[in-house]
Amino acid sequence: MDISLEPELERFVEAKVREGGFASPADVVRSALEMWKAQEELTPEDIEELRADLALAVEQARSGQSTPLDMQEIRDEVRRLRGAK
């Protein structure tokens, strides 16, 4: 399959590869399509469950029951999980 992108999207894809999160432009597009597919497969029940989880998380944060996120640790975990595919 051969596709063409608007220059802005092409620069975005190229930047994602340069940043090291993806091995190739095809990997960037594949990842985006997988996320899009997963989003479309969400049922109303899934969305309601996510909303309930989010409401609980917000309440816990407001009451001091949360800890700051370590963004580098999260990035490392995502990269590790991507490599496990």
Secondary structure, DSSP 8 states (H G I E B T S, - for coil): ------HHHHHHHHHHHHTTS-SSHHHHHHHHHHHHHHHHT--HHHHHHHHHHHHHHHHHHHTT------HHHHHHHHHHHHHT-
